[in-house]
Amino acid sequence: MVTSRTLAAAAVCAAVALGAVTGCSSSGGFGASPAQQSSGAHQSLTVLIATSGEAETAAVKAATADWAQRTGNTVTVQIASNINQQLGQAFAGGNPPDLFYVNSDQFANYAKGGSLYAYGDRIPDVADFSEQLRKAFSYNGKLTCLPKDSSTLALAVNTDLWQRAGLTEADYPTTWQQLADDAGKLTKDGVTGLVTAPDYQRVGALLKQAGGWITNPEQTAMTADSPADQQALEYLQGMMKAGSAKYVAEVDAGWGGEALGKGRAAMTIEGNWLKGAMAKDYPNVPYKVLPLPAGPGGPGTLAFSNCWGIAAKSSHQAAGVDLVKHLTGADQQLEFAKAFGVMPSRTSALAEYAQKYPESKAWVDGVAHSQPPVTIPGFNQVLTQFNTDLQSLRTGDPATILGALQRNGEQALKNAK
């Protein structure tokens, strides 16, 4: 029987799916769990992913096919054109895919909405996964979904431009002051020393290096308007005013990798996805990946991942957990790393990855001092506004930008309760 509450919840979620997805379920988080198919019966599972390209698509299809052959089940992999919108609509309609990628910025929305089956307690070796990412994908103290891989930020340097500026390996920056000095020496002849994206997914690393961050570790209080965070924004602003740092749009690039590859940036702050992109789009551009320089608060970078979500409405939850175990196994994560460049989220597999890919050492080493993303229900809208405000950092007031972030975040925390 369809109740008025069910219709209202579905209408709200369908509308929100066209904008900022809340991740509601068709029953608004209420109602009985779906009947589960017997583990011995043939089961057909649907997996929805947002792919980075043909290599990732082929790798996921091959991995799910291996599991299907071993278990006698069937898996259909679907490619999302807009995964947040499609998941929001599927949750609202009550017919979500069994497994799916969950973005960190939407995770808490889906969890609060009752759309995710929390299966972390069914993973016997769960401690092998990165602690930072386990925290990121926990809700109300329960690990809800496993991180499918991991990424961190590092400093990528165009070594040709570096040498032309008369710099050597001894000049590789390890502190903020050295980074600013190097950026100034590299800024000439149409080249900008440091180019990065105007978003918290890059600039946020400076907050961590300054000893600050957006929230406290428990994500129960906002800490955005701190002196440390203000020092971080003022540092970048100073480089921007000097002309030695710019945002990607200012050098006619879509992202840091393009700016580096086209010789418009001598340095950029990017994650390990840069490796595959440079090999594909700029194979003749020499570059080196270095740890991000330490700030007043020490070294710091950001941690990123998606997790493997299982729908609360799925009737194949046991099979879904078994498939996730297969997809996140150490050997399979290393296969994914080989196929499309991601780093494992298992610490054991990450150690082997580091041995196989020494050029990625800076990204791997960054895991130890990485800051996980903010995962508070409704906070994606707060971060969207913060990213908008960061675009005007060069001429803006850091204290004003952080004050707005503080106020908006406090409101989100109230609404999340």
Number of C-alpha atoms within 10 A of each C-alpha: 4 7 9 9 13 20 16 15 20 24 16 16 27 25 17 18 22 13 12 17 23 30 32 31 32 31 24 23 19 12 9 8 11 12 11 13 15 12 13 10 10 13 17 14 22 17 22 22 21 18 17 10 9 10 14 19 18 15 18 20 15 12 16 22 17 15 18 19 11 9 17 14 18 15 21 15 19 16 13 16 11 10 18 22 21 19 28 28 26 21 31 30 19 20 15 25 23 23 25 23 24 28 21 22 20 21 31 29 24 25 27 22 21 22 30 27 19 22 19 18 12 13 15 9 11 15 11 14 22 23 16 19 28 22 18 29 30 19 18 9 8 14 20 26 30 31 26 25 24 24 24 27 30 29 21 27 22 21 19 13 22 22 12 10 15 10 15 11 9 6 13 17 20 15 17 20 14 15 21 21 16 22 26 18 15 25 21 13 7 11 21 27 28 33 30 24 22 22 18 19 20 19 20 23 26 30 27 26 27 25 19 24 22 24 17 13 14 8 13 13 15 21 21 25 22 18 13 21 25 21 20 24 23 17 17 21 21 15 20 18 13 15 17 24 26 24 25 23 16 14 19 11 20 13 19 26 27 21 26 31 21 17 17 25 32 27 32 30 27 25 26 21 17 20 19 15 16 18 11 10 13 15 11 10 15 14 19 13 25 20 22 26 21 21 22 16 14 13 22 28 31 26 25 23 25 23 25 28 32 29 25 22 25 25 18 24 24 17 21 22 22 15 21 23 18 17 21 22 17 20 14 18 23 23 18 24 19 16 17 20 20 24 27 32 30 25 17 13 19 24 13 14 21 18 11 12 12 11 14 20 16 22 28 24 17 21 26 15 17 23 24 22 21 21 21 25 24 23 23 23 16 18 20 13 16 21 19 14 20 22 15 14 20 21 10 13 17 21 18 13 22 22 16 17 23 22 15 18 26 20 15 19 18 10 12 14 9
